[in-house]
Amino acid sequence: MFTPIARLAAELQSRQAPDSERGDVPGWVLVTVMTAGLVTTLWIVADDQLRQIFSSALGRVTGP
């Protein structure tokens, strides 16, 4: 009644144990890569402005 491929698929599915502790690794990798890309893009685009803001903030804290 079952084709060999369907029988193999059913056997493989029955052997797989649910693993609730595994997590969503590809999702976390995607989030990490996208965050790194966003930070890099913002850094490239706003490098001069970020340096100016940082220098201004340090100047206010340390004094002239």
Order of alpha helices (4+ residues) and beta strands (2+ residues): alpha-alpha-alpha
